[in-house]
Amino acid sequence: MDSLLPDNPFDYEKFYRALERSLTGLLQRRQAGNIRKICYAYDPEWKQAYKEVHAYIDERVAEALEKTSSSSPNEAPEGKHRKYVLLHEMAKQTRDPIELRYQIIGVFLPARDTTSTLLSNALFNLARHPHIWSQLRQTALQLNPETLTFESLKSLKDFRNVIFETLRLQGPSGRSQTAAMRDTVLPRGGGKDGQSPILVRRGTHISSNLWAMHHDPDLYPDPFVFKPERWVGKRQSWEFVPFHGGPRICPANQQVLTYAAYTLVGLTREFVGIENRDPVLQYVELTKMTTRSRNGVKISLKRRPE
């Protein structure tokens, strides 16, 4: 969007408000189901909001289609210095502007706030467990910030455990929903024991509740307690899928984990301690497309005395 450039005429605040209203309306309809969503049939504010979002995206799609047309002189030649633009690559696969609109929305929305929400939630928890901040700081002070790499950040188990426990306890995505495009049969899920095949008809909406699994006391004792140490020696499995899994796993999962670890390393090196400044100790959820803290993250970071 280039929204931070001083000469950009794009009204990012207007777009953000429209996007927030669109997501609120989408959540209301998704939770209402096919029958009760009739309650939202007349909602001109929501329709205006999503039309504004579509209008902005459609302009970008039109630009991508023009730049990737076979007759366009604007498309940069193939080469190692050529900038990779996802929308442009999509436009080479399909020229349908409506399909491109929804494909790019499908990428944009999940990536919009997930990393910032993860970091905010991590700080929320660390402010209520300052001794863990001190432990992370001891690890961070032993590192050379000039030589941090993807591999070295991935090997920081203390930071990894904090990030994993935050994702388990207050993951930005607590539920996954999809719809069957055709009649199909799942190998398990039917019968009294849930082990028989089950028919899923075209149009059936399917929801997987990640939040419930990540808070199952049989899998995670004291599931509502922030305990990063529970991940010591524990391998990732299908019991922990904050980014989902298989061929449909979030393609940016390693990027999110790396960004989060890098930011926490920098903060714990810079500040000796963290304090909670929120009188409400519990986590109060605000759910739209993703879930975040309704009250924000009110903390204080303490520098070392000069």
C-alpha positions as CSV (number, residue, x, y, z in Angstrom):
1,M,0.0,0.0,0.0
2,D,3.0,2.3,0.6
3,S,0.8,3.9,3.2
4,L,3.8,5.4,5.1
5,L,5.1,7.4,2.2
6,P,4.5,11.1,2.7
7,D,3.3,11.7,-0.9
8,N,1.0,8.7,-1.1
9,P,-2.6,9.9,-1.8
10,F,-4.0,6.6,-0.4
11,D,-6.3,7.1,2.5
12,Y,-5.1,4.2,4.6
13,E,-7.2,5.2,7.7
14,K,-10.4,5.1,5.6
15,F,-9.4,1.7,4.2
16,Y,-8.6,0.4,7.7
17,R,-12.0,1.4,9.0
18,A,-13.7,-0.2,6.0
19,L,-11.7,-3.4,6.5
20,E,-12.5,-3.5,10.2
21,R,-16.2,-3.1,9.6
22,S,-16.1,-5.7,6.8
23,L,-14.5,-8.3,9.1
24,T,-16.9,-7.5,11.9
25,G,-19.9,-8.1,9.6
26,L,-18.2,-11.3,8.2
27,L,-17.8,-12.7,11.7
28,Q,-21.4,-11.9,12.6
29,R,-22.7,-13.8,9.6
30,R,-20.3,-16.7,10.0
31,Q,-21.4,-17.2,13.6
32,A,-25.1,-16.8,12.8
33,G,-25.1,-19.7,10.3
34,N,-27.2,-20.1,7.2
35,I,-30.6,-19.7,8.9
36,R,-29.9,-16.8,11.4
37,K,-27.8,-14.7,9.1
38,I,-31.1,-13.4,7.6
39,C,-31.0,-11.0,10.6
40,Y,-28.1,-9.2,8.8
41,A,-29.8,-9.1,5.3
42,Y,-30.3,-5.4,5.5
43,D,-27.0,-3.8,6.6
44,P,-26.0,-0.9,4.2
45,E,-23.0,0.0,6.4
46,W,-21.5,-3.4,6.0
47,K,-22.1,-3.5,2.3
48,Q,-20.5,-0.1,1.8
49,A,-17.5,-1.2,3.8
50,Y,-16.7,-4.3,1.9
51,K,-17.4,-2.5,-1.4
52,E,-14.7,0.0,-0.4
53,V,-12.3,-2.8,0.3
54,H,-13.1,-4.5,-3.0
55,A,-12.7,-1.2,-4.9
56,Y,-9.1,-0.7,-3.6
57,I,-8.1,-4.3,-4.3
58,D,-9.7,-4.2,-7.7
59,E,-7.5,-1.3,-8.6
60,R,-4.4,-3.2,-7.7
61,V,-5.7,-6.2,-9.6
62,A,-6.2,-4.1,-12.7
63,E,-2.7,-2.8,-12.4
64,A,-1.3,-6.3,-12.1
65,L,-3.2,-7.5,-15.1
66,E,-1.9,-4.6,-17.2
67,K,1.7,-5.0,-16.1
68,T,1.6,-8.8,-16.8
69,S,-0.1,-8.6,-20.2
70,S,2.0,-10.0,-23.0
71,S,2.0,-6.5,-24.7
72,S,2.9,-4.5,-21.6
73,P,6.3,-2.8,-21.6
74,N,6.1,-2.3,-17.8
75,E,6.8,-6.0,-16.8
76,A,10.4,-6.3,-15.7
77,P,12.4,-9.1,-17.5
78,E,13.1,-12.3,-15.8
79,G,16.4,-12.2,-13.7
80,K,17.9,-12.5,-10.3
81,H,17.2,-8.8,-9.5
82,R,13.6,-8.9,-10.5
83,K,11.2,-8.1,-7.7
84,Y,8.8,-10.8,-6.8
85,V,5.2,-9.5,-6.5
86,L,2.7,-12.2,-5.5
87,L,-0.3,-10.6,-7.2
88,H,1.7,-10.3,-10.5
89,E,2.6,-14.0,-10.3
90,M,-1.1,-14.9,-9.7
91,A,-2.1,-12.8,-12.7
92,K,0.1,-14.9,-14.9
93,Q,-1.9,-18.0,-13.8
94,T,-5.4,-16.5,-14.2
95,R,-6.8,-13.4,-15.9
96,D,-10.1,-13.4,-14.0
97,P,-10.1,-10.2,-11.9
98,I,-12.8,-11.5,-9.5
99,E,-10.8,-14.7,-8.8
100,L,-7.6,-12.6,-8.3
101,R,-9.5,-10.3,-5.9
102,Y,-10.5,-13.1,-3.6
103,Q,-7.2,-15.0,-3.9
104,I,-5.2,-11.9,-2.8
105,I,-7.8,-11.3,0.0
106,G,-7.2,-14.9,1.1
107,V,-3.5,-14.1,1.5
108,F,-3.8,-10.6,2.9
109,L,-6.3,-11.2,5.7
110,P,-4.6,-14.0,7.6
111,A,-1.2,-12.2,7.3
112,R,-2.6,-8.8,8.4
113,D,-2.3,-8.9,12.2
114,T,-1.1,-12.4,13.2
115,T,2.6,-11.6,13.9
116,S,1.8,-8.4,15.8
117,T,-1.0,-10.2,17.7
118,L,1.4,-13.0,18.6
119,L,4.0,-10.5,19.9
120,S,1.4,-8.5,21.8
121,N,0.1,-11.7,23.5
122,A,3.6,-12.8,24.3
123,L,4.3,-9.4,26.0
124,F,0.9,-9.7,27.8
125,N,2.0,-13.0,29.3
126,L,5.5,-12.0,30.1
127,A,4.3,-8.9,31.9
128,R,2.4,-11.2,34.3
129,H,5.4,-13.5,34.6
130,P,8.4,-11.1,34.8
131,H,10.8,-13.9,36.0
132,I,10.5,-15.5,32.6
133,W,11.6,-12.2,31.1
134,S,14.7,-12.3,33.2
135,Q,15.4,-15.8,32.0
136,L,15.1,-14.8,28.4
137,R,17.3,-11.8,29.0
138,Q,20.1,-14.0,30.3
139,T,19.9,-16.0,27.1
140,A,19.7,-12.9,24.8
141,L,22.7,-11.2,26.4
142,Q,24.9,-14.2,25.4
143,L,24.1,-13.6,21.7
144,N,25.8,-11.5,19.2
145,P,23.0,-9.5,17.5
146,E,25.1,-9.0,14.4
147,T,25.3,-12.7,13.7
148,L,21.7,-13.7,14.3
149,T,20.4,-16.0,11.5
150,F,17.3,-18.0,10.9
151,E,19.0,-21.1,12.2
152,S,20.3,-19.5,15.3
153,L,16.9,-17.9,16.2
154,K,15.2,-21.3,15.6
155,S,17.6,-22.9,18.1
156,L,16.7,-20.6,21.0
157,K,14.6,-23.0,22.9
158,D,13.6,-20.6,25.7
159,F,12.2,-18.1,23.2
160,R,10.6,-20.9,21.2
161,N,8.8,-22.2,24.3
162,V,7.4,-18.8,25.1
163,I,6.2,-18.3,21.5
164,F,4.7,-21.8,21.4
165,E,2.9,-21.4,24.7
166,T,1.5,-18.0,23.6
167,L,0.2,-19.6,20.4
168,R,-1.4,-22.4,22.4
169,L,-2.9,-20.2,25.0
170,Q,-4.0,-17.2,23.0
171,G,-3.4,-18.0,19.3
172,P,-4.6,-15.4,16.8
173,S,-6.5,-18.2,15.0
174,G,-8.7,-20.4,17.1
175,R,-10.9,-22.0,14.5
176,S,-10.7,-23.0,10.9
177,Q,-13.7,-23.1,8.6
178,T,-14.1,-24.4,5.1
179,A,-16.8,-25.7,2.8
180,A,-16.9,-28.9,0.7
181,M,-16.8,-28.1,-3.0
182,R,-18.1,-31.5,-4.0
183,D,-19.5,-34.7,-2.3
184,T,-16.7,-36.6,-0.6
185,V,-16.1,-39.2,2.0
186,L,-13.8,-38.8,5.0
187,P,-12.1,-42.1,6.2
188,R,-13.1,-41.5,9.8
189,G,-15.6,-39.5,11.8
190,G,-18.8,-41.5,11.5
191,G,-20.4,-44.2,13.7
192,K,-20.7,-44.3,17.4
193,D,-16.9,-44.6,17.9
194,G,-16.1,-42.0,15.3
195,Q,-13.9,-44.4,13.3
196,S,-16.3,-45.2,10.4
197,P,-16.3,-43.3,7.1
198,I,-18.5,-40.3,6.9
199,L,-20.2,-38.7,4.0
200,V,-19.7,-34.9,3.5
201,R,-22.0,-33.5,0.9
202,R,-21.2,-30.5,-1.3
203,G,-21.8,-27.2,0.4
204,T,-21.3,-28.6,3.9
205,H,-19.5,-26.2,6.2
206,I,-16.7,-27.8,8.2
207,S,-15.1,-26.2,11.3
208,S,-12.1,-27.4,13.2
209,N,-11.8,-25.9,16.7
210,L,-8.1,-25.4,17.4
211,W,-8.8,-23.5,20.6
212,A,-10.6,-26.5,22.1
213,M,-7.7,-28.9,21.3
214,H,-5.0,-26.5,22.5
215,H,-6.9,-26.2,25.8
216,D,-7.7,-29.9,26.3
217,P,-6.6,-30.9,29.8
218,D,-5.8,-34.4,28.6
219,L,-3.2,-32.9,26.2
220,Y,-2.1,-29.9,28.3
221,P,-2.4,-30.1,32.1
222,D,-3.5,-26.8,33.6
223,P,-4.5,-25.6,30.1
224,F,-5.3,-22.1,31.1
225,V,-2.0,-21.4,32.8
226,F,0.9,-19.8,30.9
227,K,3.7,-22.4,31.3
228,P,6.4,-22.3,28.7
229,E,8.3,-25.0,30.4
230,R,5.7,-27.5,29.2
231,W,7.4,-27.4,25.9
232,V,10.8,-28.6,27.2
233,G,11.6,-31.8,25.3
234,K,8.2,-31.8,23.7
235,R,8.0,-32.3,19.9
236,Q,5.4,-30.6,17.7
237,S,2.6,-33.0,16.7
238,W,-1.0,-32.9,15.4
239,E,-1.9,-31.9,19.0
240,F,-0.5,-28.4,18.3
241,V,-1.4,-26.8,15.0
242,P,-1.5,-23.0,15.4
243,F,-0.7,-22.7,11.7
244,H,-2.8,-25.8,10.7
245,G,-0.8,-28.5,8.9
246,G,-0.3,-30.7,5.9
247,P,-0.3,-29.2,2.4
248,R,-2.6,-26.3,3.6
249,I,-0.3,-25.2,6.4
250,C,0.3,-21.4,6.6
251,P,3.2,-20.8,4.2
252,A,4.5,-18.0,6.4
253,N,4.7,-20.0,9.6
254,Q,8.5,-20.0,9.8
255,Q,8.6,-16.3,8.9
256,V,6.2,-15.5,11.8
257,L,8.2,-17.5,14.3
258,T,11.4,-15.9,13.2
259,Y,10.1,-12.4,13.4
260,A,8.7,-13.0,16.8
261,A,11.9,-14.5,18.2
262,Y,14.0,-11.7,16.6
263,T,11.8,-9.0,18.2
264,L,11.8,-10.7,21.6
265,V,15.6,-11.1,21.6
266,G,16.0,-7.4,20.8
267,L,13.6,-6.3,23.5
268,T,15.0,-8.6,26.3
269,R,18.6,-7.4,25.4
270,E,17.5,-3.7,25.6
271,F,15.3,-3.8,28.7
272,V,16.1,-5.4,32.1
273,G,12.5,-6.0,33.1
274,I,8.8,-5.8,32.2
275,E,5.9,-4.7,34.4
276,N,2.1,-5.1,34.0
277,R,0.2,-1.8,34.0
278,D,-3.3,-3.3,33.3
279,P,-5.6,-3.6,36.3
280,V,-7.4,-6.4,34.4
281,L,-5.2,-9.4,34.8
282,Q,-7.1,-11.9,32.7
283,Y,-7.0,-12.0,28.9
284,V,-10.2,-10.6,27.4
285,E,-10.7,-11.6,23.8
286,L,-11.7,-9.5,20.9
287,T,-12.6,-11.8,17.9
288,K,-12.9,-10.6,14.3
289,M,-11.0,-12.4,11.5
290,T,-8.4,-13.2,14.2
291,T,-8.5,-12.9,18.0
292,R,-6.6,-10.3,20.0
293,S,-6.7,-8.6,23.4
294,R,-9.7,-6.4,23.7
295,N,-7.9,-4.2,26.3
296,G,-4.7,-4.0,24.4
297,V,-1.3,-4.6,26.1
298,K,-0.6,-2.2,28.9
299,I,3.0,-2.8,30.0
300,S,6.1,-0.9,31.1
301,L,9.6,-1.9,29.9
302,K,12.4,-0.9,32.3
303,R,15.9,0.1,31.2
304,R,19.0,-0.6,33.2
305,P,19.9,2.4,35.5
306,E,22.7,4.5,34.1
